[in-house]
Amino acid sequence: MTRMGDVLAGIHSSWEFDTDSVLIRFERGIRTPKLFHVLGERRIPHEALSSVELGPGARKGTVVLRILPRPGADPLLEAAAGQLREAADPYRLVLPAERETPAGYYAAELLSRLGPRAREEADEFMVDPPPAPLRFKAYDGRVAFDGATVDFRWFRTGASSAKWKAGDQTFAVAELAGVEWRSPELEGGYLRLLRRGPDGKPLSPAPLPADQDPTAVVFGLGYGLVHESLPLAASVLAAVQEVERTGGPVSALPNPRDPRRDPADIADRIRHLGELHSAGLLTDEEFSLKKQDLLAEL
């Protein structure tokens, strides 16, 4: 990139192009997918990218800049396993057609920065997971993850007799081998924890339907929504990989977001936003909203 802090503002999100990564900041508008509200922001290292695309959008008068993380680089996409709707893809930046030229410039810049292993599967997660603690309500129970353990607390009105008899469940990350997530937007959606045996090797999934399996919660209409359940699944998946990588237990996942920003950095970014506004690349409303967002970080 020619300079740090370059920003491309689109519908539902804005992308900040740094020397080694792309920082995606999601808007919190009424029409913004709720998953984006929960994610807040995502920083994607250049080395985590496999490809960059630019093409016409589904809506007339728009273009879409899209980045594709390498397989295995992002726990969110690994947990989603291709089940996210296009509109909820966090790596699509929808822009007015008149911004195709700057979008093309940034697409070319990103393509030039793809690493030699861009087409290879990543050895480990390279994108930070949604930070714990996380929780959501499923049809038959409540799920909570504090970074070290996953808790299932059954609802008397929703849980099967098999789950009620087994009692509430708590699973340490160290005893898990993975997570299986079937979107609440699909029939028969569920979240299932995959466990390890005494030898440390992954066990085969229980031959039980999710509503009878005490290592799973089932989704129903209005329960276990994507924006609540998917971030938790991704966070658990990342914690499992961390245990596998380090060989030790975890106490909590670090929050990748700094609670406070350097005031000098904020001032520089506001000045650059002003330059983009003066150049006609940001509308008055976009400039005002993004300036407020930056000031809120102080």
Long-range contacts (C-beta under 8 A, 24 or more apart in sequence): 1-109, 2-109, 3-272, 5-268, 5-269, 5-272, 6-106, 6-272, 7-269, 7-272, 7-273, 7-276, 7-282, 7-290, 8-65, 8-93, 8-95, 8-99, 8-102, 8-103, 8-106, 8-281, 9-276, 9-281, 9-282, 9-286, 9-290, 10-65, 10-93, 10-94, 10-95, 10-99, 11-62, 11-94, 11-95, 12-36, 12-94, 13-90, 13-93, 14-290, 15-65, 15-93, 15-106, 16-269, 17-106, 17-109, 17-110, 20-45, 20-46, 21-45, 21-46, 22-46, 22-67, 22-110, 24-90, 24-91, 24-93, 25-293, 26-90, 27-289, 33-87, 33-88, 33-227, 34-225, 34-226, 34-227, 35-84, 35-88, 35-90, 35-226, 35-227, 35-230, 35-231, 36-88, 36-90, 37-227, 38-130, 38-227, 38-228, 38-231, 39-76, 39-90, 39-130, 39-231, 40-257, 41-257, 42-76, 42-90, 42-127, 42-128, 43-127, 43-128, 43-256, 44-69, 44-74, 44-91, 44-127, 45-126, 45-127, 46-110, 46-113, 46-114, 46-115, 47-115, 47-117, 47-126, 48-73, 48-74, 48-122, 48-126, 48-127, 49-110, 49-113, 49-114, 49-115, 49-118, 50-114, 50-118, 50-119, 51-111, 51-114, 51-118, 52-107, 52-110, 52-111, 52-114, 53-107, 54-100, 54-103, 54-104, 54-107, 57-94, 57-95, 58-86, 59-94, 61-96, 61-97, 62-94, 62-95, 62-96, 62-97, 63-94, 63-95, 63-96, 63-97, 63-99, 63-100, 63-103, 64-92, 64-93, 64-94, 64-95, 65-92, 65-93, 65-95, 65-103, 65-106, 65-107, 66-91, 66-92, 66-93, 67-91, 67-110, 69-126, 69-127, 70-117, 70-118, 70-119, 70-120, 70-121, 70-122, 70-126, 71-121, 71-122, 72-121, 72-122, 72-123, 72-124, 72-125, 73-122, 73-125, 73-126, 73-127, 74-125, 74-126, 74-127, 75-125, 75-127, 75-129, 75-234, 75-235, 75-237, 75-238, 75-241, 76-127, 76-129, 76-130, 76-230, 76-231, 76-234, 78-125, 78-234, 78-237, 79-179, 79-181, 79-230, 79-233, 79-234, 79-237, 80-181, 80-183, 80-230, 80-234, 81-181, 83-181, 83-182, 83-183, 83-185, 83-186, 84-183, 84-226, 84-230, 85-185, 88-226, 99-281, 102-281, 124-241, 124-245, 125-238, 125-241, 128-238, 128-256, 129-231, 129-234, 129-235, 129-237, 129-238, 129-239, 129-253, 130-231, 130-232, 130-234, 130-235, 131-235, 131-253, 131-254, 131-255, 131-256, 131-257, 132-235, 132-239, 132-252, 132-253, 134-231, 134-232, 134-235, 135-228, 135-232, 136-224, 136-225, 136-228, 136-229, 136-232, 137-223, 137-224, 137-228, 138-191, 138-217, 138-218, 138-219, 138-220, 138-223, 138-224, 138-229, 139-217, 139-218, 139-219, 139-220, 139-223, 139-224, 140-211, 140-217, 140-218, 141-217, 143-191, 143-217, 143-229, 143-232, 145-232, 145-235, 145-236, 145-239, 146-252, 147-235, 147-239, 147-250, 147-251, 147-252, 147-253, 148-172, 148-173, 148-239, 148-249, 148-250, 148-251, 148-252, 149-173, 150-176, 150-193, 150-236, 152-214, 152-217, 158-220, 160-211, 160-212, 162-208, 162-212, 162-214, 163-211, 163-212, 163-213, 163-214, 166-214, 169-214, 169-215, 171-195, 171-215, 172-249, 173-236, 173-239, 173-240, 173-243, 173-249, 173-250, 174-243, 174-249, 174-250, 176-236, 176-240, 177-201, 177-202, 177-203, 177-240, 178-202, 178-237, 178-240, 179-233, 179-236, 179-237, 179-240, 180-205, 181-229, 181-230, 181-233, 182-219, 183-226, 183-230, 184-219, 184-223, 184-224, 184-225, 184-226, 184-229, 185-226, 188-218, 189-218, 189-219, 189-224, 190-216, 190-217, 190-218, 190-219, 191-216, 191-217, 191-219, 191-224, 191-229, 191-232, 191-233, 192-216, 193-236, 260-297, 260-298, 261-297, 261-298, 263-298, 266-294, 266-295, 266-297, 266-298, 269-294, 270-294, 270-295
